[in-house]
Amino acid sequence: MTLLGADGDHESMTGKDVYKRLMQGYTVALRDSSIRPDLEILLREIREMGLDQYDQMTFTTDGSFPSFYEDGVIDRMIAKALEFGVPTMDAYQMASYNVAKHYRIDHYYGMIAPGRVANINFLENENNPTPVSVLSKGQWVKKNGTKVYHGHPIKWENWGLKPISFHWDLKKEDLQFSMPFGIQMVNDVITKPYSLTRDITLDQLPEDDESFLLLLDRNGQWRVSTVLKGFDNRVQGLASSFSSTGDIVLIGKRKEEMRRAFQRMKEIGGGIVLAENGKVIHEIPLKLSGMMSDQSMEELIKEEKRMKKLLIDHGYSFSDPFYTLLFLSATHLPYIRVTSRGIYDVMKKTILFPTIMR
């Protein structure tokens, strides 16, 4: 596989997984993310197995969401590696040179040397990987603990990134549900089909673990309607333009509140909106194509943490609801997904229920 181009992997969940990948010639990224906090397990088990060569290992946070980075990014992972006995030089190289070597850019990055880009972190000491000063391309970004370079304002619209303009409305018939099966959550991102036994033609579902689920084309051309089991038990209306395909996800118990959440999401040009009892109770505007925020990281962390707490208070029982929203339409994960072609069985490559054109 390495000769065919598959030369790295970040999916190891045990020390044995790491060993198998190393024996295939892979570079192994040790993962620590909001839904797969595996780093401590991996470090402990590779130490127990006697693996003490780290030149083919790197770190990854696997695209976690903002609040996961509140206490650090790769510096936190370096600190954890040091805590578990990884030699100091190896721990730092896993975050720098090993990465550059894997991506074949070590002639530009990965070390402090003539002819390399001057990205340098200055530390208090080798046992504390959080930098007190930072040089980026030879320019101070942080100095003695103080941010000194604030960058240039980015004109996102010049790159085609702007609020979504919705030229269509949510219709009453879009919220009609009639099918023999729904989608059940196994964890944050894995789903499976299940047989429906209740009447789903009502305007409101009871406070249990079943909710209406609707995927809408962001251009208003089609929809997929079903029921989602296991997401929550009290969310009345949730609308999100944040999904792996960029299409619109609606989840809720009450069709009226789903419409309210959608309408507010439309007004703000994309984002994640939670509605309840006739009002919007929280929203995260995503003004950059409905997928990204133009807020600072600090502001976004506050907004994300509040939305996450609200969803947990309303019955979300897994680790990260934003991963769930992102991956409901992602066809690289098993088993059942809502897609532009309909409800799709990933493993069997079969459409179980087609999309409905609007």
Secondary structure, 3 states (H helix, E strand, C coil): CCCCCCCEECCCCCHHHHHHHHHCCCEEEEECCCCCCCHHHHHHHHHHCCCCCCCCEEEECCCCCHHHHCCCCHHHHHHHHHHCCCCHHHHHHHCCHHHHHHCCCCCCCCCCCCCCCCCEEECCCCCCCCCCEEEECCEEEEECCEECCCCCCCCHHHHCCCCCCCCCCCCHHHHCCCCCEEEEECCCCCEEEEECCCCCCCCECCCCCEEEEEEECCCCCEEEEEEEECCCCCCCEEEECCCCCCCEEEEECEHHHHHHHHHHHHHCCCEEEEEECCEEEEEEECCECCCECCCCHHHHHHHHHHHHHHHHHCCCCCCCHHHHHHHCCCCCCCEEEEECCEEEECCCCEEEEECEEC
